[in-house]
Amino acid sequence: MATYVLVHAAAVDAWYWGPLAAQLRDRGHEVVAPDLPCDDASAGLAEYTDTVVEAIGGRTDLIVVAHSFGGFTGPLVCDRAPVDLLVMLQAQVPAPGESPGQWWDNTGYGPARQESDRRRGVAEGDEEDPLSLVLHDTPAALAAEFLAEHQRNQAPAPFGEPWPLNAWPEVPTRFLMSSDDRFFPAEFMRRTVAERLGFPPDEMPGDHCPMLGHPKELADRLETYRAGR
């Protein structure tokens, strides 16, 4: 039995991990999915990491799964806890000394997103509805509940902090991307992962939140990683 440690994105709570957590528990694993203090004006990356490490407690056989903005916290957890495997799930990959606020320009996100939007017929400057942009492959009822009840104010504190590690933690790392995500487009993610981690990402179907739209397939992928680590 492993313990899956699920690290959520910015401006949300941990609710969206529910379908994946159920899949993992059905397979005999323990799941730790804490709410990060994203609406706390005094909380930065250190406090986010403290929250996850405290939730882990004395557990071992740890697999950390970090989603989206959670990519800045997941590796920091690996530097503090005995993690066996880190899975970056459609996640931002930080560089040493880079703040989350700098990540967007440093990775060339803006031009890549504009090109992706253009190919989809979205005019530059148009604001896309969240259901279309990040939840277009999520079951409608889950998407509606997520947007209505599980959005949180995101305090700006973490975005100005340099990522504190000098190098990637020495833990086996996999990257699993959602090939249908419109928020982090596929070509952008393939390039960024290759440049920053030195290997190509694995791919699965889904929008920005595959834990809602494809929980069984995601659990299958994670179990494959666990078996081969």
C-alpha positions in Angstrom: 0.0 0.0 0.0 1.2 3.5 -0.9 0.2 6.9 0.3 -0.7 9.2 -2.5 -0.1 12.9 -1.5 -2.2 15.1 -3.8 -1.2 18.8 -4.1 -3.8 21.1 -5.6 -3.6 24.1 -7.8 -4.0 27.8 -7.1 -7.3 29.5 -6.1 -9.1 26.2 -5.4 -9.4 23.7 -2.6 -8.7 20.0 -2.5 -12.3 18.9 -3.4 -11.5 18.2 -7.0 -9.2 15.3 -6.1 -12.3 13.4 -4.8 -12.9 11.1 -7.8 -9.2 10.2 -8.1 -8.9 9.7 -4.4 -11.9 7.3 -4.5 -10.2 5.3 -7.2 -6.9 5.1 -5.3 -8.6 4.1 -2.1 -10.5 1.4 -3.9 -7.1 0.0 -4.9 -6.0 -0.2 -1.2 -4.0 3.0 -1.0 -4.1 5.9 1.5 -4.7 9.4 0.2 -3.6 12.7 1.7 -5.0 15.8 0.0 -4.7 18.8 2.3 -6.2 22.2 1.5 -3.4 24.7 1.0 -3.6 28.1 2.6 -4.0 29.9 -0.7 -6.3 32.6 0.7 -4.0 33.4 3.6 -2.2 36.7 2.7 0.8 35.7 4.8 1.3 32.3 3.4 4.0 31.6 0.8 5.6 28.5 -0.7 7.2 27.6 2.7 3.8 27.6 4.4 2.2 25.6 1.5 5.0 23.0 1.9 4.6 23.0 5.7 0.9 22.2 5.2 1.6 19.2 3.1 4.4 17.9 5.2 2.3 18.2 8.4 -0.6 16.3 6.7 1.8 13.5 5.7 3.0 13.1 9.3 4.9 9.9 9.8 3.6 8.1 6.7 6.0 6.5 4.3 5.8 4.9 0.8 4.9 8.4 -0.5 3.9 9.3 -4.0 3.4 13.0 -4.5 1.1 14.2 -7.3 1.3 17.9 -8.0 -1.2 19.6 -10.3 -0.8 23.0 -12.1 0.5 25.6 -9.6 1.1 22.7 -7.2 4.2 22.1 -9.3 6.0 24.7 -7.3 5.1 23.0 -4.0 5.4 19.3 -4.9 9.2 19.3 -5.3 9.6 21.2 -2.1 7.7 18.5 -0.3 10.2 16.0 -1.8 13.0 17.9 -0.2 11.4 17.6 3.2 9.8 14.1 3.3 10.9 10.6 2.2 9.1 10.6 -1.1 9.5 7.6 -3.5 8.0 9.2 -6.6 7.0 12.7 -7.8 4.3 12.9 -10.5 3.9 16.3 -12.1 0.3 16.4 -13.4 -0.2 19.2 -16.0 2.0 21.2 -13.7 4.1 24.2 -13.8 7.8 23.2 -13.7 9.8 25.7 -11.7 13.5 26.6 -12.2 15.9 27.4 -9.3 15.5 31.0 -8.2 12.4 31.6 -10.4 9.3 33.0 -8.8 5.9 31.7 -9.8 5.2 35.2 -11.1 8.2 35.1 -13.4 7.4 31.6 -14.7 4.9 32.9 -17.3 7.3 35.1 -19.2 10.3 32.9 -18.7 8.5 29.9 -20.3 7.0 31.9 -23.2 3.5 31.1 -22.0 1.8 34.2 -23.4 2.8 33.8 -27.1 2.3 30.0 -26.9 -1.2 30.5 -25.5 -2.1 33.1 -28.1 -1.0 30.8 -30.9 -3.0 28.0 -29.5 -6.1 30.2 -29.1 -5.7 31.5 -32.6 -5.7 27.9 -34.0 -8.9 27.3 -32.1 -10.5 30.4 -33.5 -10.4 32.4 -30.3 -9.7 36.1 -31.0 -6.9 37.8 -29.2 -8.1 39.6 -26.2 -11.3 37.5 -25.8 -12.0 36.2 -22.3 -12.9 32.5 -22.5 -15.4 31.0 -20.1 -13.8 28.7 -17.5 -16.1 25.9 -18.7 -14.6 26.2 -22.2 -11.0 27.0 -21.1 -10.3 24.5 -18.3 -13.3 22.2 -17.8 -14.5 21.4 -21.3 -13.8 17.7 -20.8 -15.2 17.5 -17.3 -18.7 16.1 -16.6 -21.1 19.0 -16.5 -22.4 18.4 -12.9 -18.9 18.2 -11.5 -17.8 21.3 -13.4 -20.7 23.3 -12.1 -20.1 22.2 -8.5 -16.4 22.9 -8.8 -17.0 26.5 -10.1 -19.9 27.2 -7.7 -18.5 25.9 -4.4 -14.7 25.2 -4.6 -13.1 28.4 -5.9 -11.0 30.3 -3.4 -9.4 33.7 -3.3 -5.7 33.4 -4.2 -3.4 35.5 -2.1 -0.4 37.0 -4.1 2.3 36.1 -1.6 3.7 33.0 -3.3 4.0 34.6 -6.7 6.8 36.9 -5.8 9.0 34.4 -4.0 12.0 32.8 -5.7 11.7 29.0 -5.8 14.2 28.0 -3.1 15.8 24.8 -4.3 19.2 25.0 -6.1 18.3 21.9 -8.2 15.5 19.4 -8.8 15.1 17.1 -5.8 16.8 13.7 -6.1 13.6 11.7 -6.5 12.2 9.8 -9.5 10.0 12.2 -11.4 7.4 11.6 -14.1 5.4 14.2 -16.0 1.8 13.4 -17.1 0.1 16.0 -19.3 -3.5 16.4 -20.4 -3.2 16.6 -24.2 -6.6 18.4 -24.6 -5.9 21.2 -22.1 -6.6 24.7 -23.5 -5.2 26.6 -20.6 -1.7 25.0 -20.8 -1.7 24.0 -24.5 -0.1 20.7 -25.5 2.8 22.1 -27.6 3.7 24.5 -24.9 3.8 21.8 -22.2 5.8 19.4 -24.4 8.4 22.0 -25.0 8.6 23.3 -21.4 8.8 19.9 -19.9 11.6 18.8 -22.2 13.5 22.0 -21.6 13.2 22.0 -17.8 13.1 18.3 -16.9 15.1 16.9 -19.8 12.6 14.2 -20.9 9.3 14.2 -22.8 6.0 14.1 -20.9 3.6 11.2 -21.0 0.2 12.1 -22.3 -3.4 11.2 -21.5 -6.8 12.7 -22.6 -8.4 15.5 -20.6 -8.7 19.2 -19.9 -6.9 21.1 -17.2 -8.5 18.9 -14.5 -8.2 15.2 -15.6 -8.8 14.1 -12.0 -12.4 15.1 -12.6 -12.9 14.0 -16.2 -10.7 10.8 -16.3 -10.1 9.6 -12.7 -9.9 5.9 -13.5 -7.4 6.4 -16.4 -5.4 8.8 -14.2 -5.4 6.2 -11.3 -4.3 3.6 -13.8 -1.4 5.8 -15.0 -0.3 6.5 -11.4 -0.4 2.8 -10.5 1.8 2.1 -13.6 4.3 4.6 -12.4 4.2 3.2 -8.9 4.9 -0.3 -10.1 7.8 0.8 -12.2 9.5 3.3 -9.9 
